[in-house]
Amino acid sequence: MNAPAIFLDRDGTINEDIGYVSAPDELKIYPWAAEAIRLFNEAGLKVIVITNQSGVARGMYSEETLNAIHDRLREELGRHEARIDGAYYCPHHPEIGVEQYRRKCECRKPLDGMLKRAARDHAIDLELSYMVGDKASDINLASNAGARGVLVLTGYGRETLADRGHYPCEPVIVAEDLLEAARRILEDMERDRGA
């Protein structure tokens, strides 16, 4: 039987969005992120990172470097007894960049290719799952996949919320940061179980 999971955008949600994190030592995790992820872990939920990484297509860093950045993310979280169960990324861009990565794909947010792949790999029920991010593309990804979208106000979150005409999205929860989002998601899930 498939179970719910928590999908997390990376830049602006778990760590500071500096434009393009192009080396492991540029990764600056928000101080509350590990505690938030640990809450999900303790609740028995899988935590999966879902991230667009067009910096690969743009030739700014390689997939090997990106994997090293994700290894650093796991290592930093692990120091605080928090863990992610998977990291999925889209290295493509539909119009610019290195030829092998320049294409329209099903994995670039807000399309749902990464969520569907993660759901298959980890036996996840998307309808019971949450996608947390700071951009409309994260919330619209949730909608496209049949999951629930949660907007955090870190990263580009305030801009997204302030200009819903330009960035249309319908989050089920708006939270100050990932830690508040974690607490509210867990409350939401508890209410669903009691209903």
Secondary structure, 3 states (H helix, E strand, C coil): CCECEEEECCECCCECCCCCCCCHHHCCECCCHHHHHHHHHHCCCEEEEEEECCCCCCCCCCHHHHHHHHHHHHHHHHCCCCCCCEEEEECCECCCCCHHHECCCCCCCCCCHHHHHHHHHHCECHHHCEEEECCHHHHHHHHHHCCEEEEECCCCHHHHHHCCCCCCCCCCEEECCHHHHHHHHHHHHHHHHHC
